[in-house]
Amino acid sequence: MGIQSEIIRLKKKKNITILSHNYQKGEIQDIADFVGDSLELAKMARGIESSKILFAGVRFMAETAKILSPEKRVILPVIEAGCEMADMVDIEALKRMKSKNPKAAVVAYVNTTAEVKALSDICCTSANAVKIVNSLTEDEIIFLPDKNLAAFVQRQTSKKIIPYNGWCYVHDQINENDISRAREKYPNAILFIHPEARERIQLMADYVLSTGGMVKKAGELGDEEFIVGTEEGMIYRLKRLYPEKKFYALRDKPALRCVNMKKTRIEDIKIALKEESPEITLDSSVIESAGRAIERMLKLS
């Protein structure tokens, strides 16, 4: 029996639902019950009937699933699969920002730790950040941790955005030469860029979209060729959904690759299913406070 067949057998036997982010390897996406972006997976985690979830992603995603379904067991196959951007937020620095800007609402990107979410008023994803910010009554917004997504939001709101100085190392490395080379190589292709890229890169795109937005827009447009300016795993998802269309990586060498996302191997999935561990655990007070911020987002989404 091949490893994928063994995983499918195990998850059915143990009634464990596998959620996979768009950035996971193709072979992992293939054995998942659901594949999506952060917002899609957050909604899915709350709604599934299974009492056990295996999250093929990074720690903050698994924490979000646990916060939304504290009664469920949430398994993260590689417990050290973190997120550099999420880890950039210093709790004491955030408290100082809140003290300095007492009238500001705190909007935490879902790419944050559970502790940061617990100190925030509401969460957002790259798909709904503008909608979330514009829904708030406050005129000032502390936005964390991604300064590039903050710039994207600022262009679409009259509110004052106070950004935290964080960034995604994968998207922040995209430069003008990458855009120029891709445009020259694929002159007929539509360019998608993720809003975690720098502002000047966003302004060079045809569309600035979350990964879920890329899936939707690729299906809506009649165009047949697309340059995908995000982590390389997204190419597999798009090709699988739209085999009649062509999708090109913005950059091949070096590829846009999230090291933490790629820490999870299909062998780790199998082991985690067998052992039903490592399991995500969070303090009940953190779950309660962070849960309010996430639930508030979901109601507006």
N, C-alpha and C positions, 0 to 999 in steps of 0.2 A: 504494500500500500504506500503510495506517495505521501509526502508530508502534508500537502494541501488536503488530500482526502482524509488523512488521519485527523487533521484539525477540524474539518467539517463534522467528522464522526464524533469527536470529543465535545464540541460545542453543543451538538444536539443532545448527546447523552447527559451532559451536565446542565443543560438549559442555560447556557451562557451566551449573551448577545455580544457580538464583536462590533465595535464602532471604530472606523478608521478615518483619519484626516486625509484630505486630498494630497498631502505631501508625502504620504507613505509610499513605499516601494509597490510596484504593480502587483507583485505576487501576494502582498498583504491586502491590498485593496480587493483582490479577487476572492479572498476567503472571508471578507467582512460582510456583516448583515446590512450595514449602512455605511456609506462613504459620503463625506460632506465637508463643509467649512465649519468654523467654530460655532456660528449661530445655528446652523442646521443640526449639528451634533448635540448642542445644548438642549434644543427642543426635543430631539430624539431621546436623549438620556432621561428626560423627565417623563416621557410618554410610554416608554416600552414596558411590557408586562413582566419581563424576566427579572428575577431578583438578583441576578449577577451580570455585571458588565465588564468586559475586557476592553480596555481603551488602547488602541494602537495610535499613539500620538505622543504628546509630551505632558509633563506633570500638571501644568495648570489646567489642561483640558480634562484630565482625570479628576482633578480636584473639583472642577465645575460640575462634573457629573455627580460626584459625591455630595456636593452642596445641594444640588437639586433633588437628589434621591438619597437622603441620609440613611434610609432603611435598607438600601441595597449595598451589596458588596461590589466595590469597584477595584478592578485589578489593572495594574500598570506593569506590563511585562519587564520593562527596564526602568527601575525606579529612579536611576540617575539621569534619565532623559528629561532634561530641564529646558529652560528657555533663557538665553542670555539677556534678552530684552526685559523679560519679567523680573529677572534678578537684579536689574539695574536700579529698581526702585528701592530706595532706602526709607524705611519706616519713619525714622526721625526726621529726615528731610521732608517727607510728605506732611508730617505734623507741623513742621515749620511753615510750609507753604499754606496750609490751612489756617494757621494762626495769623499769617501775614495778609491773607485774603479772606477775611471772615464772612464776606457776603457771597463768596463764590461757591458754586456747587462743584463737587468732585465727581468727574466722570472717569471711570477706570475701564480701559480697554480690557477685553476678556483675557488678553495675554498678560495677566498679572497673577501674583500669588493669592491664595485665599486670604491671607492676612491683609493684603492691600485692598482687596475687594471689601473686606469687613470695615475698612475706614472710609469707604466711598459711598456716595449717595445713589449712584446708579452705574451699571456697566454698559458697555457697547461693544460691537464688533466693527470690523472695517465695512461690513455690509450696511449697518444701520447707524453709524456714528453721527452722521449729519442729522438724521431724523431724531435721534435721541437728544442731541444738543439743542435743536430747535424746539423740542417739546417742553423744555424746562422753563420755569418762570424766571430763574436767575439770569442776570445780564452778564455775569462773569463766570467763567468755567475753568477750573483746574483740570487739565486733560493729561492723562498719563497712561503708559510711559512714553509713547511714541511721538516725538516731535514732528515727524514727517506726516503721520496721519493727522496730527493736530493742525498742520498747515493746510492739508486737504479740507478739513472741516472749516477752518477760518475763512477760506475763499467762498464758502457757501452759507455763512451765517453773519448776522450783524452783531452777535455777541462777542465779547472780548474773551479770546482763548488764551489761557495762561499755561504754556506747555511745560511738561517735565522734560528734562534733557536725556531722553532715552531713544533708542533706535534698534531696528532689526538689522543685524550685520549682513544678512543675506540680501535684503532689498536695498540697503543703504549703499552697497558697493556698486550698484548699477550706475554707469557713467554715460556721458554723451557719445563717446566712441562706440559703446555697445549699441546704442540706438542707431547711429550712422551706419555701422557695418550691417546691422540687421535690415535696415531700410534698403540699403544697396543690394543686399543678397536676395531679399524677398520684396521686390518693389510693388507687388500687387497685394501684399498681405496687410490686414488690419492689425494695429499694434495695441495690445492690452498691457497695461502697467498696473501693478498693485499699489495702493495708496501708502504703503510703507516705504516706497522709494522716495528719494529726495524730491523736493517741490519742483526743481527745474527739470527733473526727469518726468514727473507727472505731466508737466505742461507740454512735453514733446509727444505724448501718447494720443492715440485716437480715442481711447476710452481708459479711464482710471476706475478699476473695478476690484472688488473682493474676489476671492476664488469662486465663491458661489455666484457672484455677478458675472464672472467670465463664462461659467457654464451656461447661464441663462442667455447672455448676449450672443454667444457663439451659435446658439440654437435659433435665436430670433433673426439674426442677420442672414441675408442671402449670400454673403461673401463666402468664398471657399478656402481662403488661406488666412492664417492668423499667426502673429508673432506673440508668444506668451511670456510676458515679463514678470515672472514670479518663480518660485522654487520648482525645480525640475520635475517633481512628482506630479505636478498638475498636468503635464503633457499627456501622461498615461491616461488620466481620467478623461480628458477631452477627446483623445483618440478613440477611447472605448465607447464614449457616448455618441460621437459623430464620426464614424469610420469613413464616411464619404468626403470629409473635409480634411485639410492639411493643417497641422499645427507645428510650429517651429519654436525651438528654444531661443530665447533672446541671446543667450550666450552659451556656447558649447564648452569652451576651454578658457579658464576654468568654469565649470558649470555652476549655476546658482543652486547650491545644495545646503540644506540645513543639516548640520552634523548631528544635532540632537534627534531630529526626526528619523534620521537614518540609523540611529543606534539600535532600533528595534529590528531584529531579524525574524524571519519566519520561524526559525528554530526556537526563538524566545517565546513566540506566541504558543507554540506547542507545549513547551515546558510550563508556562504560566497557566495554561488550561489544565494540565495534569495536576499541578500543585495548588491551583487556585490562589496564587500569590505571585508577586508581592501585592499587598492590599493597601489602598489609600485610607489613611485614618486622619481625622481632623477633630480639633476641639469643638465641642458642641456650641460654645459661644461664638466661635468663628463661623461655623456653619449657619447659625441664626443670623448674624449680622451680614455676612457675605450673601446669604440667601435673599435677604431683602433687596439688595442692590441688583442681583441677577433677575429676580422675579419681576422687579419694576421694569427692567429692560424687556423681558419677554412679553409683558402685558402691552407694551408699546410696539412690539414687533409683529 
